[in-house]
Amino acid sequence: MPNTEQIGHAGLVGWRSTVADRVARPVARKAPASEDQVRAILGATFFLLSAYYVGSTIARMAKAARD
């Protein structure tokens, strides 16, 4: 069974992975979290933002189809 960090890392693909790699170390130094935890949080955030974007686009499409 994957742990939460592995699930969060799944959201890091392409440029998102590059951003997470550059941000993780400085944030981990200032926050009470490891670099892997910071990457996992960023991956989950990118995933949720993508899901929100897709969901809102589908909702706008459905609304336009009804009008």
All heavy atoms as TSV, in Angstrom:
chain	resi	resn	atom	element	x	y	z
A	1	MET	N	N	0.845	-1.177	0.000
A	1	MET	CA	C	0.000	0.000	0.000
A	1	MET	C	C	0.893	1.242	0.000
A	1	MET	O	O	1.778	1.380	0.851
A	1	MET	CB	C	-0.865	-0.041	1.258
A	1	MET	CG	C	-1.843	1.051	1.375
A	1	MET	SD	S	-3.408	0.432	0.781
A	1	MET	CE	C	-4.380	1.865	0.890
A	2	PRO	N	N	0.668	2.165	-0.936
A	2	PRO	CA	C	1.510	3.360	-0.980
A	2	PRO	C	C	1.215	4.289	0.196
A	2	PRO	O	O	0.085	4.378	0.664
A	2	PRO	CB	C	1.121	4.018	-2.299
A	2	PRO	CG	C	-0.202	3.473	-2.650
A	2	PRO	CD	C	-0.305	2.131	-2.012
A	3	ASN	N	N	2.256	4.970	0.640
A	3	ASN	CA	C	2.042	5.943	1.714
A	3	ASN	C	C	1.675	7.301	1.112
A	3	ASN	O	O	1.665	7.481	-0.104
A	3	ASN	CB	C	3.269	6.024	2.632
A	3	ASN	CG	C	4.502	6.535	1.931
A	3	ASN	OD1	O	4.419	7.273	0.959
A	3	ASN	ND2	N	5.652	6.154	2.414
A	4	THR	N	N	1.366	8.255	1.953
A	4	THR	CA	C	0.891	9.551	1.468
A	4	THR	C	C	1.945	10.299	0.664
A	4	THR	O	O	1.605	11.007	-0.282
A	4	THR	CB	C	0.422	10.430	2.643
A	4	THR	OG1	O	1.470	10.529	3.606
A	4	THR	CG2	C	-0.812	9.858	3.305
A	5	GLU	N	N	3.213	10.128	1.009
A	5	GLU	CA	C	4.265	10.797	0.241
A	5	GLU	C	C	4.332	10.245	-1.177
A	5	GLU	O	O	4.509	10.998	-2.134
A	5	GLU	CB	C	5.619	10.650	0.937
A	5	GLU	CG	C	5.736	11.514	2.164
A	5	GLU	CD	C	7.080	11.381	2.849
A	5	GLU	OE1	O	8.012	10.803	2.269
A	5	GLU	OE2	O	7.190	11.855	3.989
A	6	GLN	N	N	4.195	8.946	-1.333
A	6	GLN	CA	C	4.221	8.346	-2.667
A	6	GLN	C	C	3.045	8.827	-3.503
A	6	GLN	O	O	3.189	9.080	-4.700
A	6	GLN	CB	C	4.209	6.821	-2.569
A	6	GLN	CG	C	5.487	6.250	-2.004
A	6	GLN	CD	C	5.367	4.772	-1.704
A	6	GLN	OE1	O	4.301	4.277	-1.365
A	6	GLN	NE2	N	6.485	4.069	-1.813
A	7	ILE	N	N	1.896	8.970	-2.887
A	7	ILE	CA	C	0.717	9.462	-3.607
A	7	ILE	C	C	0.940	10.913	-4.035
A	7	ILE	O	O	0.634	11.282	-5.169
A	7	ILE	CB	C	-0.546	9.319	-2.740
A	7	ILE	CG1	C	-0.852	7.834	-2.531
A	7	ILE	CG2	C	-1.730	10.044	-3.365
A	7	ILE	CD1	C	-1.919	7.552	-1.512
A	8	GLY	N	N	1.477	11.727	-3.150
A	8	GLY	CA	C	1.753	13.123	-3.489
A	8	GLY	C	C	2.782	13.254	-4.588
A	8	GLY	O	O	2.666	14.121	-5.461
A	9	HIS	N	N	3.772	12.386	-4.597
A	9	HIS	CA	C	4.814	12.428	-5.619
A	9	HIS	C	C	4.253	12.084	-7.000
A	9	HIS	O	O	4.836	12.468	-8.009
A	9	HIS	CB	C	5.939	11.469	-5.259
A	9	HIS	CG	C	6.843	11.982	-4.186
A	9	HIS	ND1	N	8.204	11.900	-4.256
A	9	HIS	CD2	C	6.581	12.600	-3.012
A	9	HIS	CE1	C	8.744	12.422	-3.174
A	9	HIS	NE2	N	7.764	12.854	-2.403
A	10	ALA	N	N	3.145	11.358	-7.055
A	10	ALA	CA	C	2.548	10.987	-8.339
A	10	ALA	C	C	2.103	12.219	-9.125
A	10	ALA	O	O	2.020	12.170	-10.350
A	10	ALA	CB	C	1.374	10.047	-8.120
A	11	GLY	N	N	1.837	13.319	-8.455
A	11	GLY	CA	C	1.429	14.547	-9.124
A	11	GLY	C	C	2.578	15.345	-9.696
A	11	GLY	O	O	2.370	16.368	-10.336
A	12	LEU	N	N	3.795	14.883	-9.487
A	12	LEU	CA	C	4.970	15.619	-9.958
A	12	LEU	C	C	5.485	15.009	-11.260
A	12	LEU	O	O	6.237	14.043	-11.262
A	12	LEU	CB	C	6.072	15.602	-8.897
A	12	LEU	CG	C	5.709	16.267	-7.582
A	12	LEU	CD1	C	6.837	16.101	-6.578
A	12	LEU	CD2	C	5.384	17.734	-7.781
A	13	VAL	N	N	5.053	15.609	-12.351
A	13	VAL	CA	C	5.459	15.141	-13.672
A	13	VAL	C	C	5.868	16.362	-14.482
A	13	VAL	O	O	5.236	17.412	-14.408
A	13	VAL	CB	C	4.298	14.403	-14.378
A	13	VAL	CG1	C	4.691	13.950	-15.760
A	13	VAL	CG2	C	3.834	13.225	-13.547
A	14	GLY	N	N	6.915	16.236	-15.257
A	14	GLY	CA	C	7.346	17.326	-16.142
A	14	GLY	C	C	7.842	18.534	-15.373
A	14	GLY	O	O	8.637	18.429	-14.443
A	15	TRP	N	N	7.337	19.701	-15.778
A	15	TRP	CA	C	7.813	20.946	-15.177
A	15	TRP	C	C	7.454	21.027	-13.697
A	15	TRP	O	O	8.144	21.691	-12.928
A	15	TRP	CB	C	7.274	22.156	-15.935
A	15	TRP	CG	C	5.786	22.330	-15.867
A	15	TRP	CD1	C	4.856	21.827	-16.733
A	15	TRP	CD2	C	5.049	23.055	-14.869
A	15	TRP	NE1	N	3.594	22.191	-16.339
A	15	TRP	CE2	C	3.671	22.955	-15.201
A	15	TRP	CE3	C	5.405	23.778	-13.743
A	15	TRP	CZ2	C	2.674	23.539	-14.450
A	15	TRP	CZ3	C	4.402	24.368	-12.981
A	15	TRP	CH2	C	3.055	24.247	-13.335
A	16	ARG	N	N	6.387	20.341	-13.286
A	16	ARG	CA	C	5.994	20.371	-11.878
A	16	ARG	C	C	7.062	19.710	-11.006
A	16	ARG	O	O	7.321	20.142	-9.889
A	16	ARG	CB	C	4.652	19.667	-11.699
A	16	ARG	CG	C	3.513	20.409	-12.348
A	16	ARG	CD	C	2.276	19.522	-12.430
A	16	ARG	NE	N	1.225	20.131	-13.205
A	16	ARG	CZ	C	1.100	19.998	-14.520
A	16	ARG	NH1	N	1.949	19.261	-15.203
A	16	ARG	NH2	N	0.126	20.596	-15.157
A	17	SER	N	N	7.670	18.676	-11.524
A	17	SER	CA	C	8.752	18.001	-10.813
A	17	SER	C	C	9.958	18.932	-10.655
A	17	SER	O	O	10.578	18.989	-9.587
A	17	SER	CB	C	9.157	16.732	-11.556
A	17	SER	OG	O	10.214	16.093	-10.904
A	18	THR	N	N	10.274	19.662	-11.705
A	18	THR	CA	C	11.388	20.611	-11.656
A	18	THR	C	C	11.129	21.695	-10.619
A	18	THR	O	O	12.021	22.048	-9.835
A	18	THR	CB	C	11.609	21.251	-13.040
A	18	THR	OG1	O	11.809	20.212	-14.007
A	18	THR	CG2	C	12.805	22.170	-13.037
A	19	VAL	N	N	9.917	22.216	-10.602
A	19	VAL	CA	C	9.559	23.244	-9.617
A	19	VAL	C	C	9.678	22.684	-8.203
A	19	VAL	O	O	10.254	23.318	-7.316
A	19	VAL	CB	C	8.132	23.778	-9.884
A	19	VAL	CG1	C	7.652	24.641	-8.724
A	19	VAL	CG2	C	8.082	24.553	-11.182
A	20	ALA	N	N	9.140	21.500	-7.990
A	20	ALA	CA	C	9.184	20.887	-6.661
A	20	ALA	C	C	10.623	20.632	-6.214
A	20	ALA	O	O	10.957	20.835	-5.047
A	20	ALA	CB	C	8.389	19.589	-6.651
A	21	ASP	N	N	11.472	20.194	-7.126
A	21	ASP	CA	C	12.870	19.944	-6.779
A	21	ASP	C	C	13.573	21.219	-6.349
A	21	ASP	O	O	14.384	21.213	-5.423
A	21	ASP	CB	C	13.613	19.313	-7.962
A	21	ASP	CG	C	13.192	17.875	-8.214
A	21	ASP	OD1	O	12.592	17.256	-7.314
A	21	ASP	OD2	O	13.454	17.373	-9.322
A	22	ARG	N	N	13.263	22.321	-7.013
A	22	ARG	CA	C	13.930	23.584	-6.678
A	22	ARG	C	C	13.395	24.209	-5.398
A	22	ARG	O	O	14.112	24.898	-4.679
A	22	ARG	CB	C	13.780	24.575	-7.824
A	22	ARG	CG	C	14.605	24.181	-9.011
A	22	ARG	CD	C	14.586	25.239	-10.056
A	22	ARG	NE	N	15.407	24.801	-11.170
A	22	ARG	CZ	C	16.118	25.619	-11.903
A	22	ARG	NH1	N	16.109	26.901	-11.654
A	22	ARG	NH2	N	16.843	25.144	-12.894
A	23	VAL	N	N	12.138	23.983	-5.116
A	23	VAL	CA	C	11.490	24.617	-3.973
A	23	VAL	C	C	11.633	23.797	-2.691
A	23	VAL	O	O	11.669	24.354	-1.589
A	23	VAL	CB	C	9.994	24.861	-4.297
A	23	VAL	CG1	C	9.216	25.292	-3.085
A	23	VAL	CG2	C	9.866	25.878	-5.413
A	24	ALA	N	N	11.713	22.484	-2.817
A	24	ALA	CA	C	11.646	21.594	-1.654
A	24	ALA	C	C	12.732	21.871	-0.612
A	24	ALA	O	O	12.431	21.954	0.584
A	24	ALA	CB	C	11.721	20.140	-2.103
A	25	ARG	N	N	13.970	22.011	-1.022
A	25	ARG	CA	C	15.053	22.189	-0.050
A	25	ARG	C	C	14.920	23.484	0.743
A	25	ARG	O	O	14.980	23.466	1.974
A	25	ARG	CB	C	16.410	22.104	-0.741
A	25	ARG	CG	C	17.565	22.217	0.262
A	25	ARG	CD	C	18.886	21.904	-0.349
A	25	ARG	NE	N	18.908	20.467	-0.623
A	25	ARG	CZ	C	19.734	19.888	-1.471
A	25	ARG	NH1	N	20.609	20.593	-2.119
A	25	ARG	NH2	N	19.690	18.595	-1.660
A	26	PRO	N	N	14.742	24.648	0.076
A	26	PRO	CA	C	14.614	25.880	0.865
A	26	PRO	C	C	13.400	25.885	1.790
A	26	PRO	O	O	13.470	26.374	2.916
A	26	PRO	CB	C	14.482	26.987	-0.195
A	26	PRO	CG	C	14.939	26.406	-1.464
A	26	PRO	CD	C	14.793	24.936	-1.357
A	27	VAL	N	N	12.289	25.319	1.332
A	27	VAL	CA	C	11.091	25.282	2.179
A	27	VAL	C	C	11.314	24.340	3.351
A	27	VAL	O	O	10.933	24.635	4.488
A	27	VAL	CB	C	9.851	24.872	1.349
A	27	VAL	CG1	C	8.655	24.620	2.253
A	27	VAL	CG2	C	9.525	25.944	0.320
A	28	ALA	N	N	11.950	23.191	3.105
A	28	ALA	CA	C	12.191	22.206	4.167
A	28	ALA	C	C	13.113	22.775	5.247
A	28	ALA	O	O	12.996	22.403	6.416
A	28	ALA	CB	C	12.780	20.935	3.581
A	29	ARG	N	N	14.014	23.658	4.858
A	29	ARG	CA	C	14.895	24.277	5.852
A	29	ARG	C	C	14.118	25.189	6.801
A	29	ARG	O	O	14.471	25.325	7.965
A	29	ARG	CB	C	15.977	25.103	5.151
A	29	ARG	CG	C	17.060	24.283	4.535
A	29	ARG	CD	C	18.165	25.189	4.032
A	29	ARG	NE	N	18.971	24.469	3.059
A	29	ARG	CZ	C	19.505	25.003	1.980
A	29	ARG	NH1	N	19.322	26.286	1.731
A	29	ARG	NH2	N	20.213	24.282	1.157
A	30	LYS	N	N	13.085	25.846	6.274
A	30	LYS	CA	C	12.323	26.804	7.076
A	30	LYS	C	C	11.118	26.183	7.767
A	30	LYS	O	O	10.653	26.693	8.775
A	30	LYS	CB	C	11.847	27.944	6.184
A	30	LYS	CG	C	12.967	28.632	5.447
A	30	LYS	CD	C	12.972	30.079	5.722
A	30	LYS	CE	C	14.080	30.720	4.908
A	30	LYS	NZ	N	14.898	31.551	5.692
A	31	ALA	N	N	10.584	25.116	7.200
A	31	ALA	CA	C	9.366	24.493	7.733
A	31	ALA	C	C	9.711	23.204	8.477
A	31	ALA	O	O	10.749	22.599	8.222
A	31	ALA	CB	C	8.411	24.189	6.598
A	32	PRO	N	N	8.844	22.789	9.371
A	32	PRO	CA	C	9.082	21.526	10.083
A	32	PRO	C	C	8.652	20.321	9.250
A	32	PRO	O	O	7.776	19.556	9.632
A	32	PRO	CB	C	8.228	21.676	11.340
A	32	PRO	CG	C	7.101	22.541	10.905
A	32	PRO	CD	C	7.688	23.494	9.899
A	33	ALA	N	N	9.247	20.193	8.052
A	33	ALA	CA	C	8.918	19.095	7.145
A	33	ALA	C	C	10.175	18.696	6.384
A	33	ALA	O	O	11.077	19.519	6.172
A	33	ALA	CB	C	7.833	19.521	6.161
A	34	SER	N	N	10.217	17.441	5.959
A	34	SER	CA	C	11.355	16.978	5.165
A	34	SER	C	C	11.159	17.397	3.712
A	34	SER	O	O	10.069	17.812	3.305
A	34	SER	CB	C	11.470	15.449	5.252
A	34	SER	OG	O	10.398	14.842	4.563
A	35	GLU	N	N	12.218	17.264	2.914
A	35	GLU	CA	C	12.119	17.594	1.497
A	35	GLU	C	C	11.083	16.717	0.803
A	35	GLU	O	O	10.322	17.203	-0.036
A	35	GLU	CB	C	13.477	17.438	0.816
A	35	GLU	CG	C	14.467	18.511	1.191
A	35	GLU	CD	C	15.778	18.378	0.432
A	35	GLU	OE1	O	15.741	18.034	-0.772
A	35	GLU	OE2	O	16.831	18.606	1.041
A	36	ASP	N	N	11.045	15.429	1.149
A	36	ASP	CA	C	10.064	14.528	0.544
A	36	ASP	C	C	8.643	14.942	0.886
A	36	ASP	O	O	7.745	14.862	0.050
A	36	ASP	CB	C	10.303	13.084	0.988
A	36	ASP	CG	C	11.383	12.402	0.181
A	36	ASP	OD1	O	11.694	12.888	-0.933
A	36	ASP	OD2	O	11.912	11.382	0.651
A	37	GLN	N	N	8.428	15.400	2.104
A	37	GLN	CA	C	7.095	15.849	2.498
A	37	GLN	C	C	6.694	17.107	1.739
A	37	GLN	O	O	5.548	17.244	1.312
A	37	GLN	CB	C	7.034	16.093	4.000
A	37	GLN	CG	C	7.091	14.819	4.812
A	37	GLN	CD	C	7.257	15.091	6.296
A	37	GLN	OE1	O	7.831	16.097	6.695
A	37	GLN	NE2	N	6.762	14.169	7.119
A	38	VAL	N	N	7.639	18.008	1.544
A	38	VAL	CA	C	7.356	19.229	0.785
A	38	VAL	C	C	7.021	18.869	-0.656
A	38	VAL	O	O	6.049	19.389	-1.228
A	38	VAL	CB	C	8.546	20.217	0.843
A	38	VAL	CG1	C	8.320	21.406	-0.084
A	38	VAL	CG2	C	8.779	20.689	2.269
A	39	ARG	N	N	7.795	17.973	-1.258
A	39	ARG	CA	C	7.498	17.534	-2.629
A	39	ARG	C	C	6.111	16.891	-2.709
A	39	ARG	O	O	5.368	17.129	-3.660
A	39	ARG	CB	C	8.557	16.548	-3.116
A	39	ARG	CG	C	9.851	17.197	-3.506
A	39	ARG	CD	C	10.799	16.174	-4.160
A	39	ARG	NE	N	12.117	16.734	-4.296
A	39	ARG	CZ	C	13.091	16.586	-3.415
A	39	ARG	NH1	N	12.920	15.864	-2.336
A	39	ARG	NH2	N	14.262	17.145	-3.611
A	40	ALA	N	N	5.771	16.075	-1.727
A	40	ALA	CA	C	4.466	15.411	-1.718
A	40	ALA	C	C	3.340	16.437	-1.614
A	40	ALA	O	O	2.318	16.321	-2.301
A	40	ALA	CB	C	4.393	14.418	-0.566
A	41	ILE	N	N	3.521	17.443	-0.781
A	41	ILE	CA	C	2.506	18.489	-0.641
A	41	ILE	C	C	2.351	19.255	-1.950
A	41	ILE	O	O	1.233	19.542	-2.393
A	41	ILE	CB	C	2.855	19.436	0.523
A	41	ILE	CG1	C	2.709	18.686	1.853
A	41	ILE	CG2	C	2.002	20.702	0.502
A	41	ILE	CD1	C	3.314	19.402	3.031
A	42	LEU	N	N	3.467	19.582	-2.585
A	42	LEU	CA	C	3.407	20.279	-3.868
A	42	LEU	C	C	2.737	19.407	-4.931
A	42	LEU	O	O	1.924	19.901	-5.723
A	42	LEU	CB	C	4.801	20.697	-4.323
A	42	LEU	CG	C	5.435	21.823	-3.521
A	42	LEU	CD1	C	6.900	21.996	-3.903
A	42	LEU	CD2	C	4.679	23.112	-3.733
A	43	GLY	N	N	3.067	18.123	-4.956
A	43	GLY	CA	C	2.452	17.214	-5.926
A	43	GLY	C	C	0.952	17.131	-5.730
A	43	GLY	O	O	0.176	17.187	-6.697
A	44	ALA	N	N	0.510	17.016	-4.488
A	44	ALA	CA	C	-0.924	16.962	-4.201
A	44	ALA	C	C	-1.597	18.276	-4.576
A	44	ALA	O	O	-2.714	18.281	-5.123
A	44	ALA	CB	C	-1.151	16.643	-2.732
A	45	THR	N	N	-0.924	19.390	-4.315
A	45	THR	CA	C	-1.473	20.697	-4.663
A	45	THR	C	C	-1.628	20.839	-6.171
A	45	THR	O	O	-2.674	21.283	-6.661
A	45	THR	CB	C	-0.582	21.823	-4.112
A	45	THR	OG1	O	-0.486	21.677	-2.697
A	45	THR	CG2	C	-1.136	23.189	-4.456
A	46	PHE	N	N	-0.595	20.469	-6.925
A	46	PHE	CA	C	-0.687	20.527	-8.388
A	46	PHE	C	C	-1.805	19.631	-8.902
A	46	PHE	O	O	-2.553	20.001	-9.807
A	46	PHE	CB	C	0.631	20.130	-9.044
A	46	PHE	CG	C	1.685	21.205	-8.991
A	46	PHE	CD1	C	2.977	20.901	-8.588
A	46	PHE	CD2	C	1.413	22.503	-9.373
A	46	PHE	CE1	C	3.957	21.876	-8.550
A	46	PHE	CE2	C	2.385	23.493	-9.338
A	46	PHE	CZ	C	3.663	23.178	-8.921
A	47	PHE	N	N	-1.954	18.447	-8.315
A	47	PHE	CA	C	-3.005	17.534	-8.730
A	47	PHE	C	C	-4.384	18.144	-8.468
A	47	PHE	O	O	-5.264	18.116	-9.333
A	47	PHE	CB	C	-2.885	16.186	-8.012
A	47	PHE	CG	C	-4.038	15.276	-8.307
A	47	PHE	CD1	C	-4.119	14.604	-9.508
A	47	PHE	CD2	C	-5.058	15.122	-7.383
A	47	PHE	CE1	C	-5.202	13.787	-9.794
A	47	PHE	CE2	C	-6.142	14.311	-7.652
A	47	PHE	CZ	C	-6.217	13.638	-8.865
A	48	LEU	N	N	-4.590	18.683	-7.273
A	48	LEU	CA	C	-5.880	19.265	-6.930
A	48	LEU	C	C	-6.207	20.480	-7.797
A	48	LEU	O	O	-7.362	20.658	-8.210
A	48	LEU	CB	C	-5.924	19.633	-5.455
A	48	LEU	CG	C	-5.910	18.441	-4.499
A	48	LEU	CD1	C	-5.759	18.920	-3.055
A	48	LEU	CD2	C	-7.152	17.595	-4.666
A	49	LEU	N	N	-5.208	21.296	-8.090
A	49	LEU	CA	C	-5.438	22.440	-8.972
A	49	LEU	C	C	-5.829	21.982	-10.377
A	49	LEU	O	O	-6.711	22.566	-11.012
A	49	LEU	CB	C	-4.200	23.336	-9.030
A	49	LEU	CG	C	-3.926	24.176	-7.797
A	49	LEU	CD1	C	-2.563	24.850	-7.904
A	49	LEU	CD2	C	-5.014	25.204	-7.594
A	50	SER	N	N	-5.187	20.931	-10.859
A	50	SER	CA	C	-5.521	20.389	-12.175
A	50	SER	C	C	-6.940	19.835	-12.182
A	50	SER	O	O	-7.704	20.050	-13.126
A	50	SER	CB	C	-4.540	19.287	-12.570
A	50	SER	OG	O	-3.249	19.802	-12.704
A	51	ALA	N	N	-7.300	19.108	-11.131
A	51	ALA	CA	C	-8.650	18.551	-11.035
A	51	ALA	C	C	-9.690	19.674	-10.984
A	51	ALA	O	O	-10.742	19.587	-11.628
A	51	ALA	CB	C	-8.762	17.656	-9.805
A	52	TYR	N	N	-9.405	20.731	-10.241
A	52	TYR	CA	C	-10.314	21.874	-10.172
A	52	TYR	C	C	-10.470	22.507	-11.547
A	52	TYR	O	O	-11.580	22.837	-11.978
A	52	TYR	CB	C	-9.799	22.907	-9.162
A	52	TYR	CG	C	-10.593	24.190	-9.189
A	52	TYR	CD1	C	-11.838	24.258	-8.585
A	52	TYR	CD2	C	-10.106	25.319	-9.837
A	52	TYR	CE1	C	-12.587	25.436	-8.626
A	52	TYR	CE2	C	-10.844	26.480	-9.890
A	52	TYR	CZ	C	-12.075	26.539	-9.283
A	52	TYR	OH	O	-12.807	27.696	-9.344
A	53	TYR	N	N	-9.370	22.694	-12.256
A	53	TYR	CA	C	-9.406	23.308	-13.579
A	53	TYR	C	C	-10.246	22.466	-14.538
A	53	TYR	O	O	-11.106	22.987	-15.252
A	53	TYR	CB	C	-7.989	23.489	-14.124
A	53	TYR	CG	C	-7.958	24.026	-15.526
A	53	TYR	CD1	C	-8.246	25.365	-15.787
A	53	TYR	CD2	C	-7.647	23.209	-16.606
A	53	TYR	CE1	C	-8.230	25.862	-17.067
A	53	TYR	CE2	C	-7.635	23.694	-17.895
A	53	TYR	CZ	C	-7.927	25.024	-18.124
A	53	TYR	OH	O	-7.920	25.496	-19.400
A	54	VAL	N	N	-10.033	21.166	-14.557
A	54	VAL	CA	C	-10.797	20.282	-15.433
A	54	VAL	C	C	-12.273	20.296	-15.039
A	54	VAL	O	O	-13.154	20.387	-15.902
A	54	VAL	CB	C	-10.225	18.847	-15.411
A	54	VAL	CG1	C	-11.143	17.875	-16.118
A	54	VAL	CG2	C	-8.843	18.824	-16.043
A	55	GLY	N	N	-12.548	20.223	-13.746
A	55	GLY	CA	C	-13.931	20.242	-13.286
A	55	GLY	C	C	-14.652	21.527	-13.653
A	55	GLY	O	O	-15.810	21.502	-14.107
A	56	SER	N	N	-13.993	22.657	-13.464
A	56	SER	CA	C	-14.633	23.931	-13.785
A	56	SER	C	C	-14.820	24.083	-15.295
A	56	SER	O	O	-15.822	24.656	-15.737
A	56	SER	CB	C	-13.829	25.100	-13.220
A	56	SER	OG	O	-12.559	25.190	-13.825
A	57	THR	N	N	-13.914	23.548	-16.083
A	57	THR	CA	C	-14.067	23.590	-17.533
A	57	THR	C	C	-15.262	22.749	-17.969
A	57	THR	O	O	-16.065	23.174	-18.808
A	57	THR	CB	C	-12.783	23.094	-18.227
A	57	THR	OG1	O	-11.696	23.934	-17.837
A	57	THR	CG2	C	-12.928	23.129	-19.741
A	58	ILE	N	N	-15.407	21.567	-17.405
A	58	ILE	CA	C	-16.551	20.711	-17.726
A	58	ILE	C	C	-17.853	21.388	-17.315
A	58	ILE	O	O	-18.850	21.347	-18.058
A	58	ILE	CB	C	-16.390	19.328	-17.066
A	58	ILE	CG1	C	-15.250	18.576	-17.733
A	58	ILE	CG2	C	-17.687	18.533	-17.130
A	58	ILE	CD1	C	-14.847	17.301	-17.030
A	59	ALA	N	N	-17.862	22.026	-16.168
A	59	ALA	CA	C	-19.076	22.727	-15.716
A	59	ALA	C	C	-19.435	23.859	-16.669
A	59	ALA	O	O	-20.622	24.055	-16.997
A	59	ALA	CB	C	-18.865	23.266	-14.299
A	60	ARG	N	N	-18.446	24.614	-17.130
A	60	ARG	CA	C	-18.711	25.696	-18.086
A	60	ARG	C	C	-19.223	25.142	-19.410
A	60	ARG	O	O	-20.121	25.717	-20.035
A	60	ARG	CB	C	-17.456	26.536	-18.304
A	60	ARG	CG	C	-17.158	27.486	-17.165
A	60	ARG	CD	C	-16.118	28.541	-17.527
A	60	ARG	NE	N	-14.917	28.028	-18.152
A	60	ARG	CZ	C	-13.834	27.612	-17.504
A	60	ARG	NH1	N	-13.812	27.643	-16.177
A	60	ARG	NH2	N	-12.786	27.169	-18.151
A	61	MET	N	N	-18.660	24.010	-19.842
A	61	MET	CA	C	-19.116	23.381	-21.083
A	61	MET	C	C	-20.570	22.919	-20.949
A	61	MET	O	O	-21.386	23.087	-21.873
A	61	MET	CB	C	-18.209	22.205	-21.458
A	61	MET	CG	C	-16.818	22.633	-21.897
A	61	MET	SD	S	-15.669	21.255	-22.065
A	61	MET	CE	C	-16.479	20.246	-23.275
A	62	ALA	N	N	-20.911	22.311	-19.833
A	62	ALA	CA	C	-22.276	21.838	-19.606
A	62	ALA	C	C	-23.244	23.006	-19.556
A	62	ALA	O	O	-24.356	22.939	-20.121
A	62	ALA	CB	C	-22.341	21.031	-18.314
A	63	LYS	N	N	-22.835	24.101	-18.928
A	63	LYS	CA	C	-23.689	25.285	-18.853
A	63	LYS	C	C	-23.902	25.869	-20.246
A	63	LYS	O	O	-25.021	26.256	-20.602
A	63	LYS	CB	C	-23.077	26.324	-17.925
A	63	LYS	CG	C	-23.945	27.543	-17.750
A	63	LYS	CD	C	-23.327	28.563	-16.817
A	63	LYS	CE	C	-24.250	29.752	-16.751
A	63	LYS	NZ	N	-23.651	30.889	-16.106
A	64	ALA	N	N	-22.842	25.927	-21.032
A	64	ALA	CA	C	-22.966	26.463	-22.388
A	64	ALA	C	C	-23.851	25.573	-23.257
A	64	ALA	O	O	-24.598	26.073	-24.110
A	64	ALA	CB	C	-21.581	26.607	-23.016
A	65	ALA	N	N	-23.814	24.271	-23.044
A	65	ALA	CA	C	-24.634	23.343	-23.821
A	65	ALA	C	C	-26.122	23.505	-23.478
A	65	ALA	O	O	-26.986	23.305	-24.338
A	65	ALA	CB	C	-24.191	21.916	-23.585
A	66	ARG	N	N	-26.429	23.862	-22.225
A	66	ARG	CA	C	-27.810	24.043	-21.807
A	66	ARG	C	C	-28.399	25.350	-22.336
A	66	ARG	O	O	-29.592	25.482	-22.516
A	66	ARG	CB	C	-27.923	24.049	-20.288
A	66	ARG	CG	C	-27.837	22.658	-19.698
A	66	ARG	CD	C	-27.972	22.735	-18.210
A	66	ARG	NE	N	-26.695	23.305	-17.746
A	66	ARG	CZ	C	-26.382	23.549	-16.500
A	66	ARG	NH1	N	-27.252	23.325	-15.563
A	66	ARG	NH2	N	-25.204	24.033	-16.169
A	67	ASP	N	N	-27.540	26.342	-22.525
A	67	ASP	CA	C	-28.028	27.668	-22.966
A	67	ASP	C	C	-28.314	27.711	-24.436
A	67	ASP	O	O	-28.088	27.045	-25.277
A	67	ASP	CB	C	-27.003	28.758	-22.631
A	67	ASP	CG	C	-26.892	28.967	-21.130
A	67	ASP	OD1	O	-27.818	28.568	-20.397
A	67	ASP	OD2	O	-25.859	29.514	-20.701
